[in-house]
Amino acid sequence: MNITERQQKLSDLIDKKLAELNLPQEPSLLYDPVRYTLELAGKRIRPYLTLVGCGICNGDVEEALPAALSIELLHNFTLLHDDIMDRADTRRGEPSVFKKWDSNTAILSGDAMYAKAFKQLQYYGQSDFYSKKQYKTILDIFLKSAETVCEGQAYDLMFEDQSDVSIQQYLQMIEGKTAALISGALAIGGAVAGEDDSILEELRFVGKKAGIAFQIQDDLLDAIADPEKFGKKKGGDIIEGKKTYLTLLALERCNNQQQKQLKKTLVDQKSSPEDVDNVIGIYRELDIIRDTKNAVQYHYQEAMEHLERFDDSEYKKEIINFFNHLISREY
């Protein structure tokens, strides 16, 4: 994805601040996995949106850096714990902390990142520039984001053993698991800028819709993207039997024969590339690919429409450009 000069500047600011985090050498079992995780090549979408959320509200972007780091640390904390629950061997193309060390280490290092996230937010409580009310708003957004992510993950775990998950239930799950931190990132940036509740709600909505679109698009790319660009095996979600937007939509539309084939492949832990191609073939027969693309566009468009409430600015252009790139991404 091509990035703008401003996005590069903001990304450099984020990386610089992450590198300055106080991570002691000892105990190495605690902090080495934290360093390892933060050095993996992530997109840094959430901290970037925190800074843009502050900028679009005419705030001082550099003042939002502690909030941006807190959101990024919270995000990585959830990933360490998610990898344990999913038994995921890799993360961003490298061994996960769970795989490289063990479950106990991943849990402990994730907890350390959660504590470090809170320490970043202390800046706003200790600065005379921020009122107690503003500090409370910042903390409330952070805590609500963390709580909603956990709820989304709980639904995801419940859905593994639930055979009749609906599209609406799935959207509720990703609204928590994926969209909550994107929504919280924009809102916490606005809170640092001192915006009122109505504007923060607009930012939350924009982030929620963009987050839902992002996850549905991830589901889509798992089936149709070039594996070398996407960084994952083609049809990985199908092989793992995951309930995605595509599989749930297909199960709503398919005939008995297609349903048998879909369910057999999703349950079978040894699905072949041919099985995956057959499922993707069913997706195409039922117009699942087309309609999933339309769903992505719909949620992104809703996010764009709510950006109209904000005055024109370089940061508004920045977020619109960013969303346009996300819509057209191939990985």
VENNORGI-V235211 format. One record per residue. N is the residue number from 0. RES is the residue in three letters. PHI is phi in degrees with one decimal (NA if undefined). OMEGA is omega in radians with two decimals (* if undefined). NEAR is the number of other ideal C-beta (glycine too) atoms within 10 Angstrom. Layout:
BEGIN
<<N:RES:PHI:OMEGA:NEAR> <N:RES:PHI:OMEGA:NEAR>>
END
This chain:
BEGIN
<<0:MET:NA:3.08:11> <1:ASN:-68.0:-3.14:6> <2:ILE:-118.6:-3.13:14> <3:THR:-79.9:3.10:14> <4:GLU:-62.1:3.13:7> <5:ARG:-66.6:3.13:18> <6:GLN:-62.7:3.10:19> <7:GLN:-63.5:3.12:10> <8:LYS:-62.8:3.13:13> <9:LEU:-65.8:3.11:27> <10:SER:-63.1:3.11:16> <11:ASP:-64.2:3.09:10> <12:LEU:-61.0:-3.14:18> <13:ILE:-63.4:-3.13:20> <14:ASP:-62.3:3.13:14> <15:LYS:-62.6:-3.13:10> <16:LYS:-68.8:3.08:17> <17:LEU:-62.8:3.13:18> <18:ALA:-67.2:-3.12:11> <19:GLU:-89.3:3.13:9> <20:LEU:-59.2:3.13:16> <21:ASN:-79.8:3.12:7> <22:LEU:-119.0:-3.09:16> <23:PRO:-60.4:3.09:8> <24:GLN:-72.8:-3.12:8> <25:GLU:-125.0:-0.07:8> <26:PRO:-73.0:-3.04:10> <27:SER:-62.5:-3.14:10> <28:LEU:-62.7:3.13:13> <29:LEU:-86.0:-2.95:15> <30:TYR:-93.8:3.09:18> <31:ASP:-60.8:3.10:18> <32:PRO:-65.8:3.09:23> <33:VAL:-66.1:3.11:22> <34:ARG:-59.9:-3.13:14> <35:TYR:-58.3:-3.11:17> <36:THR:-63.6:-3.08:24> <37:LEU:-72.1:3.12:19> <38:GLU:-87.6:3.09:12> <39:LEU:-66.4:-3.01:15> <40:ALA:-76.5:3.07:9> <41:GLY:-94.7:-3.11:16> <42:LYS:-79.5:-3.13:13> <43:ARG:56.4:-3.12:17> <44:ILE:-63.4:-3.02:19> <45:ARG:-68.3:3.09:27> <46:PRO:-66.3:3.07:29> <47:TYR:-60.3:-3.14:24> <48:LEU:-68.2:3.05:30> <49:THR:-62.1:3.14:32> <50:LEU:-66.5:3.12:29> <51:VAL:-66.7:3.09:26> <52:GLY:-60.4:3.06:33> <53:CYS:-70.2:-3.10:28> <54:GLY:-64.7:-3.12:23> <55:ILE:-69.3:3.08:29> <56:CYS:-99.8:3.08:25> <57:ASN:64.5:3.09:13> <58:GLY:-90.8:3.07:20> <59:ASP:-80.9:-3.02:12> <60:VAL:-58.8:-3.11:22> <61:GLU:-66.2:3.08:13> <62:GLU:-68.2:-3.13:19> <63:ALA:-86.8:-3.10:30> <64:LEU:-60.8:3.10:23> <65:PRO:-59.6:3.10:21> <66:ALA:-65.2:3.13:29> <67:ALA:-61.3:3.12:31> <68:LEU:-66.8:-3.14:24> <69:SER:-63.9:3.12:30> <70:ILE:-67.4:3.12:31> <71:GLU:-66.7:3.10:26> <72:LEU:-66.4:3.09:27> <73:LEU:-61.9:3.12:26> <74:HIS:-58.4:-3.11:22> <75:ASN:-69.0:3.03:24> <76:PHE:-58.4:-3.14:23> <77:THR:-65.8:-3.13:21> <78:LEU:-66.6:3.12:20> <79:LEU:-60.1:-3.14:26> <80:HIS:-73.0:3.11:21> <81:ASP:-60.0:-3.10:19> <82:ASP:-62.3:3.08:21> <83:ILE:-67.9:-3.11:18> <84:MET:-65.1:-3.12:13> <85:ASP:-88.6:-3.05:16> <86:ARG:54.4:-3.08:11> <87:ALA:-82.5:-3.11:15> <88:ASP:-80.3:-3.08:12> <89:THR:-128.4:3.06:13> <90:ARG:-146.3:-3.12:21> <91:ARG:54.6:3.07:12> <92:GLY:80.4:3.13:9> <93:GLU:-123.8:3.10:15> <94:PRO:-55.7:3.08:15> <95:SER:-68.5:3.09:24> <96:VAL:-60.4:3.09:28> <97:PHE:-55.7:-3.11:25> <98:LYS:-81.2:-3.07:17> <99:LYS:-71.5:3.09:17> <100:TRP:-111.7:3.06:17> <101:ASP:-165.2:-3.07:13> <102:SER:-61.8:-3.10:16> <103:ASN:-60.8:3.13:11> <104:THR:-66.2:3.13:17> <105:ALA:-64.0:3.11:23> <106:ILE:-61.7:-3.08:15> <107:LEU:-65.0:-3.13:18> <108:SER:-68.0:3.06:24> <109:GLY:-63.2:3.11:25> <110:ASP:-61.6:3.11:14> <111:ALA:-63.4:3.11:19> <112:MET:-65.8:3.10:23> <113:TYR:-63.4:3.10:18> <114:ALA:-65.1:3.13:11> <115:LYS:-64.0:3.10:21> <116:ALA:-62.2:3.11:22> <117:PHE:-64.0:-3.13:15> <118:LYS:-63.1:3.09:14> <119:GLN:-61.7:-3.09:21> <120:LEU:-72.4:3.09:21> <121:GLN:-58.5:3.14:13> <122:TYR:-51.6:-3.06:19> <123:TYR:-75.2:3.08:24> <124:GLY:-80.2:-3.09:13> <125:GLN:-95.6:-3.10:9> <126:SER:-86.8:3.09:12> <127:ASP:-69.4:-3.10:5> <128:PHE:-72.6:-3.07:10> <129:TYR:-110.5:3.11:19> <130:SER:-74.4:3.09:11> <131:LYS:-61.5:3.13:8> <132:LYS:-64.3:3.14:9> <133:GLN:-65.9:3.11:18> <134:TYR:-61.9:3.12:18> <135:LYS:-61.7:3.13:14> <136:THR:-61.4:3.13:23> <137:ILE:-61.3:3.13:25> <138:LEU:-64.4:-3.13:18> <139:ASP:-60.9:3.13:14> <140:ILE:-64.2:3.12:26> <141:PHE:-59.8:-3.07:23> <142:LEU:-67.1:3.10:14> <143:LYS:-63.6:3.11:16> <144:SER:-63.1:-3.14:27> <145:ALA:-62.0:-3.13:20> <146:GLU:-62.7:-3.08:12> <147:THR:-69.6:3.05:19> <148:VAL:-60.6:3.13:23> <149:CYS:-63.0:3.10:15> <150:GLU:-62.8:3.11:16> <151:GLY:-62.3:3.11:22> <152:GLN:-65.0:3.11:18> <153:ALA:-63.3:3.08:13> <154:TYR:-60.8:3.14:19> <155:ASP:-60.2:3.11:20> <156:LEU:-66.1:3.13:13> <157:MET:-62.7:-3.08:12> <158:PHE:-67.7:-3.14:17> <159:GLU:-59.7:-3.10:12> <160:ASP:-107.8:-3.11:6> <161:GLN:-108.5:-3.01:11> <162:SER:-84.0:-3.00:8> <163:ASP:-115.8:3.13:8> <164:VAL:-74.0:3.13:17> <165:SER:-94.4:3.07:11> <166:ILE:-58.5:-3.12:13> <167:GLN:-63.9:3.08:9> <168:GLN:-65.1:3.12:15> <169:TYR:-63.4:3.12:22> <170:LEU:-62.8:3.09:17> <171:GLN:-63.0:-3.14:14> <172:MET:-64.6:-3.10:23> <173:ILE:-74.4:3.03:24> <174:GLU:-61.1:3.06:20> <175:GLY:-87.9:-2.97:23> <176:LYS:-63.5:-3.08:22> <177:THR:-105.9:-2.97:22> <178:ALA:-78.3:-3.02:27> <179:ALA:-59.7:-3.11:26> <180:LEU:-77.0:3.06:28> <181:ILE:-70.1:3.07:27> <182:SER:-62.7:-3.14:28> <183:GLY:-65.1:-3.14:33> <184:ALA:-61.5:3.13:31> <185:LEU:-64.3:-3.08:32> <186:ALA:-67.1:-3.11:32> <187:ILE:-69.4:3.03:35> <188:GLY:-64.2:3.09:34> <189:GLY:-65.1:3.12:29> <190:ALA:-66.4:3.08:33> <191:VAL:-62.1:3.11:29> <192:ALA:-75.0:3.07:22> <193:GLY:86.0:-3.11:18> <194:GLU:-72.7:-3.13:23> <195:ASP:-83.9:-3.01:11> <196:ASP:-61.8:-3.10:10> <197:SER:-65.0:3.10:8> <198:ILE:-70.1:3.11:19> <199:LEU:-62.1:3.09:22> <200:GLU:-65.1:3.08:14> <201:GLU:-62.1:3.12:21> <202:LEU:-63.3:3.10:30> <203:ARG:-60.1:-3.11:24> <204:PHE:-64.0:3.11:19> <205:VAL:-57.4:-3.14:27> <206:GLY:-65.5:3.13:28> <207:LYS:-61.8:-3.11:26> <208:LYS:-65.8:3.11:24> <209:ALA:-65.1:3.14:29> <210:GLY:-66.2:3.09:28> <211:ILE:-63.6:3.11:25> <212:ALA:-60.5:-3.12:26> <213:PHE:-59.9:-3.11:23> <214:GLN:-70.9:3.10:24> <215:ILE:-62.0:3.12:25> <216:GLN:-66.5:3.05:23> <217:ASP:-59.8:3.10:20> <218:ASP:-58.5:-3.12:22> <219:LEU:-66.3:-3.10:20> <220:LEU:-63.8:3.10:20> <221:ASP:-57.5:-3.10:22> <222:ALA:-92.5:-2.97:22> <223:ILE:-120.9:-3.06:17> <224:ALA:-76.7:3.00:18> <225:ASP:-67.6:-3.09:11> <226:PRO:-55.7:-3.13:14> <227:GLU:-68.6:3.10:9> <228:LYS:-77.6:-3.06:11> <229:PHE:-74.0:3.10:17> <230:GLY:80.7:-3.14:13> <231:LYS:-138.2:3.08:17> <232:LYS:-62.6:3.12:14> <233:LYS:-59.7:3.11:19> <234:GLY:69.8:-3.14:20> <235:GLY:-57.2:3.12:14> <236:ASP:-65.3:3.12:22> <237:ILE:-66.4:-3.13:26> <238:ILE:-60.8:-3.11:21> <239:GLU:-82.6:3.11:16> <240:GLY:71.4:-3.10:15> <241:LYS:-75.0:3.02:17> <242:LYS:-86.5:-3.14:20> <243:THR:-119.3:3.11:22> <244:TYR:-56.9:-3.09:24> <245:LEU:-69.5:-3.10:27> <246:THR:-65.6:-3.12:25> <247:LEU:-67.7:3.10:20> <248:LEU:-66.3:3.13:20> <249:ALA:-64.9:-3.13:21> <250:LEU:-66.2:3.07:20> <251:GLU:-71.7:-2.98:11> <252:ARG:-106.3:-2.91:15> <253:CYS:-74.6:3.03:19> <254:ASN:-83.2:-3.06:10> <255:ASN:-61.4:-3.12:7> <256:GLN:-66.1:3.11:9> <257:GLN:-63.6:3.13:18> <258:GLN:-62.5:3.12:14> <259:LYS:-59.7:-3.12:11> <260:GLN:-66.6:3.13:16> <261:LEU:-60.6:-3.08:19> <262:LYS:-65.0:3.12:15> <263:LYS:-62.2:-3.12:13> <264:THR:-67.9:-3.11:21> <265:LEU:-69.0:-3.14:20> <266:VAL:-84.5:-3.08:9> <267:ASP:-68.6:3.14:13> <268:GLN:-77.7:-3.11:7> <269:LYS:-120.6:-3.13:6> <270:SER:-63.8:-3.13:19> <271:SER:-90.8:3.03:11> <272:PRO:-55.5:3.12:11> <273:GLU:-66.7:3.10:8> <274:ASP:-61.7:3.13:18> <275:VAL:-62.1:3.13:19> <276:ASP:-61.4:3.13:13> <277:ASN:-65.6:3.11:18> <278:VAL:-64.8:3.12:24> <279:ILE:-63.7:3.05:18> <280:GLY:-61.7:3.08:12> <281:ILE:-64.2:3.09:22> <282:TYR:-54.9:-3.09:25> <283:ARG:-70.1:3.12:12> <284:GLU:-60.1:-3.07:14> <285:LEU:-94.8:-3.13:19> <286:ASP:61.5:-3.13:13> <287:ILE:-68.7:-3.14:24> <288:ILE:-61.6:-3.13:16> <289:ARG:-60.4:-3.05:11> <290:ASP:-72.7:3.05:15> <291:THR:-69.9:3.05:22> <292:LYS:-59.7:3.12:15> <293:ASN:-65.3:3.12:11> <294:ALA:-65.7:3.09:21> <295:VAL:-59.2:-3.14:23> <296:GLN:-60.2:-3.10:14> <297:TYR:-60.9:-3.09:13> <298:HIS:-70.7:3.07:23> <299:TYR:-63.9:-3.12:21> <300:GLN:-64.4:3.08:14> <301:GLU:-62.5:3.09:16> <302:ALA:-62.0:-3.13:24> <303:MET:-61.4:-3.11:17> <304:GLU:-62.4:-3.14:12> <305:HIS:-77.4:3.02:19> <306:LEU:-72.4:-3.12:17> <307:GLU:-63.4:3.14:9> <308:ARG:-68.2:-3.06:12> <309:PHE:-91.6:3.11:18> <310:ASP:-62.5:3.08:9> <311:ASP:-63.4:3.13:8> <312:SER:-163.4:3.09:13> <313:GLU:-63.7:-3.12:11> <314:TYR:-75.4:3.04:23> <315:LYS:-65.9:3.06:16> <316:LYS:-59.6:-3.10:13> <317:GLU:-62.5:-3.09:19> <318:ILE:-71.9:3.08:23> <319:ILE:-64.5:3.09:13> <320:ASN:-60.7:-3.13:15> <321:PHE:-63.8:3.12:20> <322:PHE:-64.7:3.10:20> <323:ASN:-61.6:3.07:12> <324:HIS:-67.6:3.13:14> <325:LEU:-63.0:-3.14:18> <326:ILE:-59.8:-3.06:18> <327:SER:-99.1:-3.06:9> <328:ARG:-67.3:3.13:16> <329:GLU:-113.9:3.14:10> <330:TYR:-158.1:*:14>>
END
